[in-house]
């Protein structure tokens, strides 16, 4: 990650071998630290503000002898590294120094943004960042990578051969991403991964290492925004930043102090406020300092948010001019660590940077090297970029982290020895990477109905349309409102056919795709959707198979005839003036005979019924008469008997002797006279 000329005194062997120890850590004498603390003279750049150091000039290259760690420390270093991080790669002794700007436990300066603003050159005013519209051309290659082998510096006895790559990126808003190590969630998990592995996950055409990270814990350092997601907030540390906003603007500059809104006011502090006092900033029109630099408020701005953001260390070029002196003032930590930061700037090593040219193309720069052996220092890097027409650029993680992958293949020369054999060099597992990819489509899978090609969805099939391939289009009339557009074309409703569902079923057919035959008779027509028969006048029935009965006519035989004498009418029109066909007449004759026969039978049945009824009634009446007469006679006799008893008359019955002779003998005349008197009394 970087050079850490760490402690002022040599570190004991046991300490270097402990768990979590930096494997590339390096001890320097206090004299070595003092050597690079400051250099008078400057480069003609004026600075201002209290507490600001004068401009610094690039020193001569340091002596390698002063930077080689003890042999035993390097041995222990590899063992401690493997135990702490589980990394698959480790250099064998002698160990190369780490390229690191700060002590591991304290990345970034702790002074606030006012220090940065007040110490920058007057010509920049209060603005501590630069913005540039990015290139938005489409067509052509997404990125072009060129290899260089150059003398740096171009002339002089100290010139050296340097090799590396420039990658020029079109339309970076759509083709550039900051990716977390090993995919999403890598920073939160403190994950480290080789550039090749992360690049494979992101389908990167070009991939280069990105921001700094903690070599012991794997923690991502600085600000990180990946594809619109805020992954890490640095809390306002004053380091160089590069980002792209939602509108495509590229931003280079220093991050500001922590900014937070509390009860309607903006609270400003060195770090995220806890319970400590804060300075309240007046945001009235005459006090708008927060709007004039890349503060944490800018990082979290939702009106035009960052979609990509990564933190580096040292702003190399600002508006086409070398900006290292001013950046060192802004980004260097406390005085006691100045030597470490100076060393980081002036040592030769592998370097990476990100910048842009005058056309708005994003430029990734990779320089191969090995700390203190090959490569360039940051002064040389900045001058070289300036000569190539770069406008703004910041330095990213370098040294053993410097890695370039093209089309999935390692294209750089790693500086770290492989742990399994120090004959070979292996790439370091690092943190974030900078990925150049095909422009993304929205949505990325083109709704499942197309292929994303250079940011545009190429829809598959004949009927998917729209930028996202999510609209089915079956032609101007869109299935004529008689069907549904599907990915295979119009799916017509029942009763309709044709590529655009504009043709009704032919006569005699119905149903889906008009494949079913109508069953209607006597000229009936069927519904093209369901096949229901519509009968002509004079017929009825499910299949129109029945004629209207006598006395009814019209469609479905719904109307009664209105002819005189109940005569039948025409079954179709209802007309009473009709001449029946022979078949109809024969039918009517047969019907008449049948009815007459039925009526005759009914008459006979009625006559037979009347005769029997009469005899039965007469017999009953005669019987009743006899019964009545007998009853009357009985009543008469009974009544007569009762009268005799009531009148007290006695009849004379001559007594006879036992031997049959009467005691008295009357003459016949006397008997007759007595009878005559009895009758007279009866008449009376």
C-alpha positions in Angstrom: 0.0 0.0 0.0 2.7 2.5 0.9 6.0 3.2 2.5 5.9 3.3 6.3 9.3 4.4 7.6 7.5 4.0 10.9 9.2 4.2 14.3 12.1 6.6 15.1 14.1 3.7 16.5 14.6 0.1 15.2 11.8 -2.2 16.1 12.7 -5.3 18.1 12.4 -8.6 16.3 9.7 -10.0 18.6 7.5 -7.0 18.0 7.7 -7.3 14.2 6.8 -10.9 14.4 3.6 -10.4 16.4 0.1 -10.9 15.1 -1.3 -8.1 12.9 2.2 -6.7 12.1 2.7 -5.0 8.8 4.6 -7.4 6.6 6.4 -4.6 4.7 7.1 -2.4 7.7 10.4 -0.7 7.7 12.5 0.9 10.5 14.4 4.1 10.0 16.8 6.0 12.3 15.6 9.3 13.7 18.1 10.9 11.5 16.5 9.4 8.4 13.2 10.9 9.5 14.7 14.3 10.0 16.4 14.3 6.6 13.1 14.7 4.7 11.2 16.8 7.2 11.4 20.0 5.2 13.3 21.6 2.3 13.8 25.4 2.0 13.7 27.2 -1.3 10.3 26.1 -2.7 9.2 26.2 -6.3 8.0 29.8 -6.4 4.5 28.9 -5.1 3.1 31.4 -2.6 1.0 30.1 0.3 -0.9 32.0 3.0 -2.5 31.6 6.3 -1.3 31.1 9.8 0.6 27.9 10.5 1.3 27.2 6.9 4.7 25.9 5.9 6.6 27.3 3.0 6.6 25.5 -0.3 8.7 22.4 -0.6 11.1 21.3 -3.4 11.6 17.7 -4.4 14.7 16.3 -2.7 17.3 14.1 -4.1 16.6 10.4 -4.1 17.2 8.8 -0.7 19.9 6.3 0.0 18.7 2.7 -0.2 21.1 1.7 2.6 19.2 3.8 5.1 15.9 2.0 4.2 16.8 -1.7 4.4 15.3 -3.3 7.5 17.2 -5.8 9.7 17.3 -9.3 8.2 15.7 -10.9 11.2 12.9 -8.4 11.2 12.0 -9.3 7.6 11.9 -13.0 8.5 9.5 -12.4 11.4 7.5 -10.0 9.3 6.4 -12.6 6.8 5.3 -15.0 9.5 3.3 -12.3 11.3 1.6 -11.2 8.2 0.3 -14.7 7.3 -1.0 -15.2 10.8 -2.8 -11.9 10.9 -4.4 -11.6 7.5 -4.3 -15.0 5.9 -2.9 -13.5 2.8 -1.9 -16.0 0.1 1.1 -13.9 -0.9 4.1 -12.8 1.1 7.5 -11.6 0.1 10.6 -13.5 1.2 13.5 -11.6 2.8 14.9 -9.1 2.2 11.5 -7.4 2.4 10.7 -4.4 0.3 9.4 -1.3 2.1 5.8 -0.4 2.1 4.8 2.7 0.2 2.6 4.3 2.9 1.9 8.0 3.6 0.9 7.7 7.3 1.3 5.5 10.3 -1.0 2.6 10.0 -3.1 3.5 13.0 -3.7 7.1 11.8 -4.5 7.5 8.2 -5.0 11.1 7.0 -4.4 14.5 8.6 -6.5 15.7 11.6 -6.6 19.5 10.9 -9.9 20.9 9.6 -10.7 22.3 6.2 -10.1 25.9 7.0 -6.4 25.0 7.2 -6.6 23.6 3.7 -8.5 26.6 2.4 -6.3 29.2 4.1 -3.1 27.6 3.0 -3.8 27.2 -0.7 -2.6 29.8 -3.3 -4.5 33.0 -3.5 -5.5 32.4 -7.1 -7.8 29.6 -6.1 -9.7 31.8 -3.7 -11.9 29.7 -1.3 -12.5 26.8 -3.7 -10.5 23.7 -2.8 -11.7 21.4 -5.6 -11.9 21.4 -9.4 -14.9 20.2 -11.5 -14.8 19.2 -15.1 -17.6 17.9 -17.4 -16.9 14.4 -18.4 -16.8 13.1 -22.0 -20.2 11.7 -23.1 -19.5 10.5 -26.6 -21.0 7.2 -27.6 -19.7 4.8 -30.2 -16.2 3.6 -30.7 -14.2 1.7 -28.0 -15.0 2.2 -24.4 -11.4 2.6 -23.5 -8.0 2.7 -25.1 -4.9 1.5 -23.3 -1.5 2.6 -24.5 1.9 1.3 -23.2 4.8 3.6 -22.8 8.5 3.2 -22.2 10.0 6.6 -21.5 13.0 8.3 -20.0 12.0 10.2 -16.8 13.1 12.9 -16.5 13.6 13.3 -20.3 17.2 14.6 -19.9 19.9 14.6 -17.4 22.3 12.2 -15.8 19.6 10.9 -13.3 17.1 9.9 -16.0 15.9 6.4 -16.0 13.7 4.1 -18.1 10.2 4.0 -16.8 7.4 1.9 -18.3 3.7 1.7 -17.7 0.2 2.3 -19.2 -2.2 5.1 -19.9 -5.9 4.2 -20.3 -8.2 6.8 -21.9 -11.9 6.3 -21.0 -14.9 7.6 -22.9 -18.2 8.5 -21.2 -16.9 7.7 -17.7 -20.3 8.4 -16.1 -21.5 5.1 -17.7 -18.2 3.2 -18.1 -16.3 3.8 -14.8 -17.0 2.2 -11.4 -15.3 2.0 -8.0 -15.8 -1.6 -6.9 -15.4 -3.0 -3.4 -13.0 -5.8 -2.9 -14.5 -9.2 -3.8 -17.8 -7.6 -4.7 -20.5 -5.7 -2.8 -20.0 -5.6 1.0 -16.2 -6.0 0.7 -15.4 -2.8 2.6 -17.8 -3.6 5.5 -16.3 -7.1 5.7 -12.7 -5.7 5.6 -12.1 -8.0 2.7 -9.1 -8.0 0.5 -8.9 -9.5 -3.0 -6.6 -9.5 -6.0 -7.5 -7.1 -8.7 -8.1 -9.9 -11.1 -10.8 -11.5 -9.0 -12.7 -8.3 -8.3 -12.4 -7.4 -12.0 -13.9 -10.7 -13.0 -16.9 -10.1 -10.8 -17.4 -6.6 -12.3 -16.8 -7.7 -15.9 -14.1 -5.1 -16.2 -12.4 -4.5 -19.5 -9.7 -2.6 -17.6 -9.1 -2.7 -13.9 -6.6 -0.8 -11.7 -6.1 -0.7 -8.0 -7.9 2.1 -6.2 -7.9 3.6 -2.8 -5.9 3.0 0.3 -6.6 0.4 3.0 -5.3 -0.8 6.3 -2.8 -3.6 5.7 -3.5 -5.1 9.1 -7.3 -5.1 9.2 -8.2 -4.8 5.5 -10.4 -1.7 6.3 -11.1 0.6 3.4 -9.7 4.1 4.0 -11.1 7.5 2.9 -14.4 8.0 1.2 -15.9 5.3 -1.0 -19.0 5.5 -3.2 -19.6 2.6 -5.4 -22.2 2.8 -8.1 -24.2 5.3 -6.2 -24.0 3.6 -2.8 -22.1 5.3 0.0 -19.8 2.6 1.3 -17.6 4.6 3.6 -17.6 8.1 4.9 -14.1 9.3 6.0 -15.6 11.9 8.4 -13.9 14.8 6.6 -10.3 13.8 6.5 -8.3 16.2 4.3 -7.1 13.9 1.5 -7.3 14.2 -2.3 -10.6 12.9 -3.7 -11.8 11.9 -7.2 -15.4 11.4 -7.9 -18.1 11.5 -10.6 -21.5 13.1 -9.9 -24.8 12.0 -11.2 -24.7 14.7 -13.9 -21.4 13.4 -15.2 -19.2 16.1 -13.6 -15.7 14.9 -12.5 -14.5 16.3 -9.2 -10.9 16.5 -8.0 -9.9 18.0 -4.7 -9.7 17.9 -0.9 -12.5 16.5 1.3 -13.9 18.9 3.9 -14.7 18.6 7.5 -17.6 16.7 8.9 -20.9 18.4 8.3 -24.1 17.5 10.0 -27.5 19.1 10.4 -28.8 19.4 13.9 -32.1 21.2 14.6 -32.0 23.2 11.4 -28.4 24.4 11.6 -25.2 22.9 10.2 -22.8 21.6 12.8 -19.1 21.6 11.9 -16.3 19.8 13.6 -13.0 18.0 13.0 -14.7 14.6 13.1 -18.2 13.3 13.5 -19.8 15.3 16.4 -20.4 13.4 19.6 -21.1 15.3 22.8 -18.3 17.8 22.3 -18.8 21.5 21.5 -19.2 22.4 17.9 -18.8 25.4 15.7 -22.1 26.7 14.2 -21.7 27.9 10.7 -23.8 30.8 9.4 -25.2 29.7 6.0 -26.6 33.1 5.1 -25.8 34.5 1.7 -22.7 36.3 3.0 -21.4 33.1 4.6 -21.5 30.2 2.1 -18.2 28.6 2.7 -19.7 25.1 2.7 -20.9 25.5 -0.8 -17.4 26.4 -2.1 -15.4 23.3 -1.5 -15.7 19.5 -1.5 -17.0 19.0 2.0 -18.6 16.0 3.6 -21.9 17.8 2.8 -20.8 17.7 -0.9 -20.1 14.0 -0.5 -23.6 13.4 0.9 -25.3 15.9 -1.5 -28.6 14.3 -2.7 -29.4 16.9 -5.3 -26.5 15.9 -7.5 -24.9 13.0 -5.6 -21.7 11.2 -6.2 -22.2 8.0 -8.1 -18.5 7.1 -7.8 -15.9 8.4 -5.3 -12.5 7.2 -4.1 -9.9 8.8 -1.9 -6.2 9.1 -2.7 -3.3 10.9 -1.2 -1.6 13.9 -2.8 -3.2 16.1 -5.5 -0.7 15.8 -8.3 -2.0 18.3 -10.9 -4.5 21.1 -10.4 -5.8 22.9 -13.5 -2.7 21.8 -15.4 -0.1 22.8 -12.8 1.9 20.6 -10.3 0.1 20.9 -7.0 2.3 18.7 -4.7 3.6 21.4 -2.4 0.1 22.7 -1.6 -1.3 19.2 -1.3 1.5 18.3 1.1 0.5 21.3 3.3 -3.1 20.2 3.3 -2.7 16.4 3.7 0.4 16.1 5.9 -0.4 15.1 9.5 1.2 16.4 12.6 4.8 17.7 12.6 6.3 14.5 14.0 5.0 12.5 11.0 6.1 14.9 8.4 9.1 12.8 7.5 6.9 9.9 6.7 4.8 11.9 4.3 7.9 13.5 2.7 9.3 10.0 2.2 6.1 8.9 0.6 6.3 11.7 -1.9 10.0 11.5 -2.8 10.7 7.8 -2.9 10.7 6.1 -6.3 8.2 3.3 -6.6 5.4 1.9 -8.6 2.6 4.5 -8.9 -1.0 4.8 -10.0 -3.1 7.9 -10.6 -6.4 9.0 -12.0 -7.0 12.2 -13.9 -8.6 13.7 -17.0 -7.6 15.4 -20.3 -9.0 18.5 -22.0 -11.7 16.4 -23.8 -13.2 15.2 -20.5 -11.8 11.7 -21.0 -11.0 9.9 -17.7 -7.3 8.8 -17.7 -6.0 5.9 -15.6 -2.2 5.9 -15.2 -0.1 3.0 -14.1 3.7 3.1 -13.7 5.5 -0.2 -13.0 8.2 -0.2 -10.3 9.4 -1.4 -6.9 9.8 0.9 -3.9 13.3 2.4 -3.8 14.5 0.4 -6.8 12.3 1.2 -9.9 9.6 3.6 -10.8 9.1 7.3 -10.2 8.5 9.7 -7.3 5.4 11.9 -7.2 7.3 15.0 -8.5 8.3 13.0 -11.6 4.9 11.5 -11.9 3.2 14.9 -11.8 5.6 16.4 -14.4 5.1 13.4 -16.7 1.4 13.6 -16.5 1.5 17.4 -17.2 3.6 16.7 -20.3 0.9 14.2 -21.5 -1.8 16.9 -21.3 -3.5 15.8 -18.1 -5.4 18.7 -16.4 -6.3 17.4 -13.0 -4.9 14.2 -11.3 -4.6 12.6 -7.9 -2.3 9.9 -6.7 -3.8 6.6 -5.7 -2.4 3.6 -3.8 0.9 2.4 -5.3 3.9 0.4 -4.4 3.1 -3.3 -4.1 -0.6 -2.5 -4.6 -0.1 -1.1 -8.1 -1.8 -3.5 -10.4 -3.2 -3.3 -13.9 -5.5 -6.0 -15.4 -6.6 -5.9 -19.1 -9.4 -8.1 -20.3 -9.0 -10.3 -17.2 -5.2 -10.7 -17.6 -2.5 -9.2 -15.4 -0.7 -6.6 -17.5 1.6 -5.1 -14.9 4.7 -6.5 -13.2 4.0 -7.0 -9.4 6.8 -6.0 -7.1 6.0 -8.4 -4.3 7.7 -11.8 -4.1 5.4 -14.8 -4.0 5.5 -16.5 -0.6 5.9 -20.0 -2.1 9.0 -19.1 -4.1 10.8 -15.8 -4.0 11.9 -16.3 -7.6 8.4 -15.2 -8.7 6.4 -12.0 -8.2 2.7 -12.1 -7.3 0.0 -9.4 -7.2 -1.1 -8.2 -3.8 -4.6 -8.7 -2.5 -5.9 -5.1 -2.1 -9.1 -3.2 -1.4 -11.1 -1.1 -3.9 -10.4 -1.1 -7.6 -11.2 1.2 -10.5 -13.1 -0.7 -13.1 -13.7 0.2 -16.8 -16.6 -1.7 -18.2 -19.2 -1.6 -20.9 -21.8 1.1 -20.3 -24.4 -0.3 -18.1 -28.0 -0.6 -19.3 -31.1 0.2 -17.3 -32.0 -2.3 -16.2 -28.8 -4.3 -16.5 -30.5 -7.4 -17.9 -32.6 -5.4 -20.4 -35.7 -6.7 -18.6 -34.7 -10.2 -19.6 -35.6 -9.5 -23.2 -32.4 -8.2 -24.7 -28.6 -8.0 -24.6 -26.7 -5.0 -23.2 -24.2 -3.8 -25.9 -22.3 -0.6 -25.0 -25.0 0.7 -22.8 -27.9 0.1 -25.2 -30.4 -2.8 -24.9 -30.6 -4.8 -28.1 -34.0 -6.4 -27.8 -34.4 -10.1 -28.7 -37.4 -11.4 -30.6 -39.5 -9.4 -33.1 -41.9 -7.7 -30.7 -39.9 -6.3 -27.7 -39.3 -2.6 -27.9 -38.2 0.3 -25.8 -34.9 1.4 -24.3 -35.3 -1.3 -21.6 -36.9 -3.9 -23.9 -39.9 -3.9 -21.7 -42.6 -2.9 -24.2 -44.4 -5.4 -26.4 -45.2 -3.9 -29.8 -47.1 -5.9 -32.4 -47.5 -3.1 -34.9 -49.2 0.2 -35.4 -52.7 -1.2 -34.7 -51.5 -3.3 -31.8 -53.5 -6.4 -32.6 -56.5 -4.3 -33.7 -57.9 -4.5 -30.2 -58.9 -8.1 -30.8 -55.9 -9.8 -29.2 -53.0 -9.6 -26.9 -49.4 -8.8 -28.0 -47.0 -11.5 -26.8 -43.3 -12.1 -27.3 -44.3 -14.4 -30.2 -46.8 -12.0 -31.8 -50.5 -11.3 -31.5 -52.5 -13.9 -29.6 -55.9 -13.3 -31.1 -59.2 -13.4 -29.3 -61.7 -16.2 -30.2 -63.3 -15.3 -33.5 -60.3 -13.4 -35.0 -57.3 -14.5 -37.0 -54.5 -12.9 -38.9 -51.0 -11.5 -37.9 -52.7 -8.4 -36.5 -56.0 -10.1 -35.4 -57.9 -7.9 -38.0 -59.8 -10.7 -39.8 -63.0 -12.3 -38.4 -63.6 -16.1 -38.7 -64.9 -17.2 -42.1 -68.6 -18.2 -42.2 -69.2 -21.6 -40.6 -66.2 -21.4 -38.2 -65.7 -20.0 -34.7 -63.5 -20.2 -31.6 -59.7 -19.6 -31.0 -57.9 -19.5 -34.3 -61.3 -20.2 -36.0 -60.7 -23.9 -35.9 -64.1 -25.1 -34.7 -67.1 -25.8 -37.2 -70.5 -24.2 -36.6 -73.4 -26.7 -36.1 -76.2 -24.3 -37.2 -78.9 -25.6 -39.6 -81.5 -24.1 -42.0 -79.3 -21.1 -42.8 -78.5 -20.2 -39.1 -75.3 -18.3 -38.4 -73.0 -18.9 -35.4 -71.2 -16.4 -33.1 -67.6 -16.4 -34.2 -66.4 -16.4 -30.5 -68.6 -18.9 -28.8 -70.4 -20.7 -31.7 -74.0 -19.9 -30.5 -76.5 -20.2 -33.3 -78.5 -17.2 -34.4 -81.6 -18.7 -36.2 -83.3 -17.2 -39.3 -87.0 -16.3 -39.1 -89.2 -19.4 -39.0 -86.8 -21.6 -37.1 -85.7 -22.2 -33.5 -83.7 -24.6 -31.4 -80.1 -24.9 -30.3 -79.0 -25.6 -33.9 -82.0 -24.0 -35.6 -83.3 -27.5 -36.4 -87.0 -26.9 -35.7 -89.6 -24.9 -37.7 -92.0 -22.6 -36.0 -95.2 -24.3 -34.8 -98.5 -23.3 -36.4 -99.6 -20.0 -35.2 -96.1 -18.6 -34.6 -93.6 -16.9 -36.8 -90.4 -14.7 -36.8 -86.9 -15.1 -35.4 -86.9 -17.8 -32.8 -90.7 -18.1 -33.3 -91.3 -15.5 -30.7 -94.4 -13.8 -32.4 -98.0 -15.3 -32.6 -100.0 -15.2 -35.8 -102.8 -12.6 -36.0 -104.9 -14.1 -38.8 -108.7 -14.3 -38.8 -110.4 -17.5 -37.6 -107.2 -18.5 -36.1 -105.8 -19.4 -39.5 -102.1 -20.1 -39.6 -99.6 -17.5 -41.0 -96.3 -17.6 -42.8 -93.7 -18.8 -40.3 -91.1 -16.3 -41.6 -93.1 -13.1 -42.2 -96.4 -13.7 -40.3 -98.4 -13.0 -43.5 -102.0 -14.5 -43.5 -102.2 -14.6 -47.3 -100.3 -17.7 -47.9 -100.4 -20.6 -50.2 -98.9 -23.7 -48.6 -96.7 -26.1 -50.5 -98.0 -29.6 -51.3 -96.0 -31.0 -48.5 -97.5 -28.5 -46.1 -101.0 -29.1 -47.5 -100.6 -32.8 -47.1 -99.4 -32.2 -43.6 -102.4 -30.0 -42.8 -104.8 -32.7 -44.3 -103.4 -35.3 -42.2 -103.6 -33.1 -39.2 -107.3 -32.4 -40.0 -108.1 -36.1 -40.3 -106.4 -36.8 -37.2 -108.2 -34.1 -35.4 -111.6 -35.2 -36.8 -111.0 -38.8 -35.8 -110.0 -37.7 -32.4 -113.2 -35.5 -32.1 -115.4 -38.4 -33.3 -114.0 -40.7 -30.7 -114.5 -38.1 -28.1 -118.2 -37.7 -29.3 -118.9 -41.5 -29.0 -117.3 -41.5 -25.6 -119.5 -38.6 -24.6 -122.8 -40.4 -25.9 -121.9 -43.6 -24.2 -121.3 -41.8 -21.1 -124.8 -40.0 -21.2 -126.8 -43.2 -21.8 -125.3 -45.1 -18.9 -125.7 -42.2 -16.7 -129.4 -41.9 -17.6 -130.2 -45.6 -16.9 -128.3 -45.4 -13.6 -130.2 -42.3 -12.6 -133.6 -43.9 -13.6 -132.9 -47.1 -11.7 -131.9 -45.1 -8.6 -135.0 -43.0 -8.9 -137.3 -46.1 -9.3 -135.7 -47.7 -6.3 -136.2 -44.6 -4.3 -139.9 -44.4 -5.4 -140.5 -47.9 -4.3 -138.8 -47.3 -1.0 -140.9 -44.2 -0.6 -144.2 -45.9 -1.4 -143.4 -48.7 1.0 -142.6 -46.2 3.6 -145.8 -44.3 3.0 -147.9 -47.5 3.3 -146.2 -48.4 6.5 -146.7 -44.9 7.9 -150.4 -45.1 6.9 -151.0 -48.3 8.6 -149.2 -47.2 11.7 -151.3 -44.1 11.8 -154.6 -46.0 11.4 -153.7 -48.3 14.2 -152.9 -45.4 16.4 -156.4 -43.8 15.7 -158.3 -46.9 16.7 -156.7 -46.9 20.0 -157.3 -43.3 20.6 -161.1 -43.4 19.7 -162.0 -46.1 22.3 -164.2 -48.1 19.9 -164.4 -51.7 20.5 -165.1 -54.4 18.1 -167.4 -57.1 18.8 -166.1 -60.5 18.6 -168.6 -63.1 19.3 -167.5 -65.5 21.9 -167.5 -69.1 21.0 -167.7 -72.0 23.1 -164.7 -74.1 23.6 -166.3 -76.5 21.4 -166.7 -73.9 18.7 -170.2 -72.7 19.2 -171.1 -69.2 20.0 -173.0 -68.3 23.1 -175.1 -65.8 21.3 -176.1 -66.0 17.7 -176.6 -62.8 15.7 -178.3 -62.6 12.5 -176.6 -61.4 9.5 -178.8 -58.3 9.4 -177.7 -57.2 12.8 -174.1 -57.6 11.7 -174.6 -55.5 8.6 -176.3 -52.8 10.7 -173.4 -52.6 13.1 -170.9 -52.4 10.2 -172.9 -49.6 8.7 -172.7 -47.5 11.9 -169.0 -48.1 12.3 -168.3 -46.8 8.8 -170.5 -43.7 9.4 -168.5 -42.8 12.5 -165.4 -43.3 10.7 -166.4 -40.9 7.9 -167.4 -38.4 10.6 
